[in-house]
Amino acid sequence: MLRTFFSRLSRLALPVVAASLLAACGGSSSTSSTTSILPTTFYAHNAVFVNNTTLYTWGNNGSGELGRTTGSSLVPGFALRFANYSAGNGVSVGANHTLAFQKYSTVRAFGYNGYGQLGNGTTTNSTTPVAVRKKADSVSLTGVTAVAAGGYHSLALDRNGNVWGWGNNTLGQLGRGVFTNISTVMADRVKMDGGASDIAGVTKIAAGGNYSLALLNNGSVYAWGYNALGQLGIGTTESTYYAVPITSLAGVAQIAAGGGHALALLNDGTVWAWGYNYYGQVGDGSTINRLTPVQVVDINNSPLTGITMIAAGLDHSLAYNGATDTLYVWGYNGFGQLGFGDTTTRYKATPMTAILTLGSTDTPFTRQMFALGHYSRVRKSDGSWWAWGENSSGQLGNNTATNSSTPIRINGL
């Protein structure tokens, strides 16, 4: 079983994912079908909303994560349509499942469901979108303002600042308050205070490989789940089954969760990171796992400042300075996910200028950016989407399966 498992992971060179999934495997109540429920690829599909109404997906479709019955796709294709509400819609991509929501309304999920990460009360994969339901009364989860898809678990934030979780809980990533390695197939509230109360007052959520983060309206950050690599930022490697505060962080504006590392953007424009750091994804110039947040530095060893957006992939990171229109990247680069035209790993935040020199008709991106698995994606101010990095399953959407270490335009977007 382990030989099969490692053969599937070897091409990704991901010790963090391997460690997390092995831990999950060991804690599972079922061992007879472990290899059959592990995906052959991780975070190998992509999804975006166009015109705030239509969801397009592409890449790997081994478990239905593209939301349609056809096979994998090298270019974007239709998956789902929501009403054009000004409140907005959104999407999040997990290891091999997808969450899409209509703001203040419903969540639809599709793809792999072996741990119940689709939240519809079953563990059956779905190639079509299904409604996420609440555990308490089995009715649809509504009033949603954000979703976050982790490796095998899912989170949602509602308009009242409550956090809901469902899916894999073998490592406490659902924050149930007491340890149980039983997956939850419908949405339930995340706990804090040793499991005594539900976490509330949350404004943003993030889901990592096997852990979760929440940003509260007072600028504090709470974390829960797997912590062997320090990804909870609490100064130890002890996992926790309910949300605990990262006491060294305050005044936080944004959060991002990667495979085994995490980022926080403060109100002052500085970036702090913690967790797994073998590839320099924490960005402090070292390869030492960080159990508490440390400040990200640039190539001159100066604190990174003026940042307005952050994103975390499996083992690389992005940060954007809106004032200077500069994209900074660091971490693992074996698939070209840093966009420099090479595969050299960087251990400090390094400015990546390729996205700004794609042609005289292009304009700098100011809208959105994502770090997904071993690839990166940005939306420029002209509305066009660009991607770079791993493309073995067509996740770059350019009608090829060839990796690209420089930004390329996603077909039709």
N, C-alpha and C positions, 0 to 999 in steps of 0.2 A: 504494500500500500504506500509506504513512504517513498519507495523508488519511483512509483508512478507520480506521486505528488511532486517530488522534486524535479522530475523531468518536465513537468508542466510549468514549473516556476523558473527553471534555469535560464531560459532565454530572456527573462525579464530582469535578471540580476537584482532581485529585490529582497534582501535579507529582512527588511521590515515587514513586508507582506508575508513572507514565509514564517517569520516568528509569530506574527499575529494569528495566522491561519492554523499553524500547528497548535498554538495554545487553545484556539477555539475547537480544533479537532479533539484535543485531549479532554476538554471539558464537556463535550457533547454527550447527551444521554444515549445516542445511537452511534455505534461504530461500524455497523455492518455495511453501510453504503457511503462511507466517507468520501472515497475517491470519486464516486459518481456524481456527487453534488458540488464538487469543486470546479470552478470554471477553467477553461483552457486559456482564457485571456482575461485581463483585468482592466477595467476602465477603458475599453476599446471601442466605445461608441460615443456618439455626440448628438446634441439636440439644441435647437434654438427656436425661439418664437419669432415669427415674421409678422410685421404690422400688428403686433399685439394680439393676434387672433389665431394664427396657424402655426402649429408645431411641426417642424421638419427634423427628421432623424437620419443618421447614417452611421456606417461602421459595422461592427460585429452584431449579429442577430441570432446567436446560438440559442438564446433562451427567450426570444421574443422582445428583447429590450428596445427594439426599434418601433414597437407598437403595430406591427403588421406581420402577416404570415409568410411573406416572401423571405428569401435568404438575406445574407449580409449585403450591404450596399456601399459602393465606392463614392456615391454622390448623395446629396440630401434628397429625401422623399417625404411625402405627406404622411403624418402620423395621427394628428388630432386637431380639432378646431374648437375654440371657445368663443363665446360672445365677445365683441369688441367693447369692453368696459374701460372707461378711462382710468379706473383703479389699477388696471394692469394684470397681466398674467405672468407666470414664471415656471421654470423647469430646473431640475437638478438631476445629475447623472451619477449613479452608483457604480459599483464594480460591474454588475450586469443586470441592473434594473434602472428604471426611470420613473421620476415623479414629476407630474405637471399639475399646476393649480391655477384656478381662476380666483383672483384676489377677493377676499371676503366671502368666498363661496367654497367650492369643493376641491378635493384632491383626486387625481386619477393616476393610477400606477400600472406599470406593465413590465414584463420581463421575468427574470428568475425569482422564484418565490419559495425556495426550499426552506427558508427560515421564517416565512411569513412577512417578508419585507414589503409586500404589496398591500398588506393591511386589510384584505377583504375577507378575513376569517378562514382562509384556506392556506395550504402550502403547495398549491398547484400553479405552475408557470402560466403566464397569460400573454398571448400575442396581441391582445386588444386591451385598451384601458379599462381598469376596474376601479370602483369607488372604494376609498379608504373608509373604514367604519370604526366607530368608537367601541371599546371593549365593554363599557358600562351598559350600553343599551342597544348595541349593534346597529345604530343609525349612522348615516354618513357624517364624517367629520366636516364641519363647515366653519365659516368665518376665518379662513386661513389667509395669512399674509406672507408666509415664506415656507419653503420646504428645503430639506437638506438630505441627500442620499449618501450614506456611508458605504462601507464595503458590503455588508449584508444587513444593515439596519437603516431605518428611516426616521426622520424627525419632521415635525411641522410646528409652526408658530401660529397662534390665532390672534385675533384682533384685541383680545383682552390680556395679552402678554403671557399666555400659558404655553408650555411646551409639551408636545405629545410625541411619543416614540413607539415604534413597533418593529418587529423583525428579530434578528439575532440578539440574544442577551447572554451568551455564554461567557462574556467578559464584563458584564455589567454596563454595557454601552447604552442601555435603555433607561438607566437611572431609576430602577424600581424601588430602591431603598433598602432592600434585603437581598442577599445573594440568591439568585436562582438561575440555573443554566438552561431554563426552559424558554424557548422562543415565544414571542407574543405575536399572534396573527391579526390582532386589531389594535388600534391606537389607545394608549393609556398615558396618564400624566406622569411627568418626570418629578422625582422627589428630591428634597434637600433636607437640611437639619437632621442628618442621621436617619432620614426616611420618615420623619415626623410630619412634614408638610410638603405641599407641592411647590415647586419653583414658580415664581410669578414676577411680573414686572420686566419681562424679557423683551428686548427689541430686535435682536439678531441671533441666529443659530448657525452652527457649523457641525458637520459630521465627518470625522476622519475614518481611517481604516477600521478601527474597533474602539473608538472613543468619541466623545461629543463635547461641544462647547456651547455656552450661552452667554450673550452680552446683556447685562441688565441696564435699565434706564438711568441708573446712577453711575454708569461707566465702569462697573466692576465686571469681572469675568468668572464664570463658574465652569467646572469641568467634571467629567465622570467617565468611567469605563476603564479600558486597558491602559496600563501605565508602566510596563516593564522598560520602556525606552525614555521615560520622563515626559511623555506627551501631554500629561495633565498639568505640568508646570508647578506642582505643589511642593517640590523639594525632595521628594522620595520617589521610589519606583513601585510603590504599593498601589494596586488598583483600587478603585472605589465604586460602589454600586449605587451611589446617590451623588447629586451635584454638590461639589465643594468649591469654595472660593480660591482663586489664585491670588493670594494676599499681597503679592509684590506688584500687582498691576492695578492701576487706577487711571481714570480719565481716558478710557478706551473708546474709540469711535467705530472700529471695524475689527472683525475676527476672521481667520481663515484656518481650516483644518486640512492638513495633508495626510499622507499615508501614516506617518509616525511622527510628524513634527507639526507645529502650529505657529501662526503669526498673529500679532495684534498691532493695529495701527492706532496710535494715540492721538488725542486732539491736537497735540503740538506738532504733528506731522512726522514723528519718529516711529520707527518700526522695531518691535521686539519679537523675539522668537525663542522657541524651546523645543526639547524632544530629541528625536533621532537625528544624528548629525554626521553619519559616516561619509556622506557625499558633500558635506558643507552646506546643506540646505537650511541650516539655522542662520548662516551668513555672518558669523563673527570671526571668520578667518581660521577656525579650528575644525577638527573632526571629532570633537568630544561631545558626547550626548549631554544636553543641558537640561537639568532637572528643574530649573527656574528660568524665567525669561531673561534673556540677555539682549543687548542692543545690536541691531544689524549695522554693519559698517560698510563703507564703500571701498574701492580699490586703494584709496589713500589712507585707510584706517580711520577715516572721519565718520562720525555718526551719520547715518542716512537720514535726511531731513526733507521737508516739503512734500511728503508723500500724501497722495489723495486716494489711492486704491491699492489693495493687496490681493494676492491669490496664492494658494499652495497646492502643488501637485503631489504625486506619490513621493517624490524626493527632490523636487525643485521648487523654486519660489519666484514670484514676480511682485514688483512694486512700481507704481507709476507716480511721477511728479507732474501734476497738471499744469503748474506754472511754467515749467521749463520744457514741457512736452517730452520728458525723458522716461523711458522704460528701463528699469533695472531688473536683472535676472541673476540667479545664483543657484548652485546645487548641481545635481547629477545632470550630465549632458550626453550620455551614451547614445541617445537617439536623436540628438540635435535639438532637444526641446528648449535650449536656451537661445537658439536662433542666430548664432554667430557664424554659421557656415562651417562649423567644425564639431567635434565630439569631445572637446576638452571640458572637464568639470571645473566649475568656479566655486571658490569658498568665501567670496565676498561679493557684495552687490555690485554688479558690473553693468554700465550703461550699454544697452543694445540699440544700435541706431538703424539696423536694417529696415525696420518697419517704417522708418521715416524717409527712406531713400528708394522706395519702390518705383518711383516715376513722378514726373512733374505734375501729373494730373491727380495724384493721390494727396489726401489731406491727413494730418495726424489723427490717430484715434483718440477720442475723449469719452466714449460711451461705456464700454464694458470690456472686461478681460477675465480669462479663466485659465487655470492650470489644472489639467485633467489627465490623470495617469502620467504618461510620459510624453505628453504633448501640451501645447499652449494655443490659446485662441483669443483673438481680440476683435472688437468691432470698432471701426474707425468712424470719424465724425461724418463721413459721407454715407454711412450706413452699411458699408461693405464689411464682410467678415474675412479674416485671414487666420491661418493656422500653420504650425510647424512642429516637428518632432516625429514621434513614432507614427507609422502609417500602415502597419502590417495588416490591419483589418479595414483599411480605408477610412480611418477616423479623421483624416485631414480633409476628406470630402472633395478631392481633386481628380477623381476618376482613375486613380492609380493605387497601388499598394506599396509604394516606395517611400521610405522615410525622407523627410526634408529638413535640413538644418538651417534653412532660411524661410521666411514667411512666404506662403503661397495663397492665392485667392481660393476660397471655397466656392465650388461650382454653383452658380445661380444665386449666391448670397452676397 
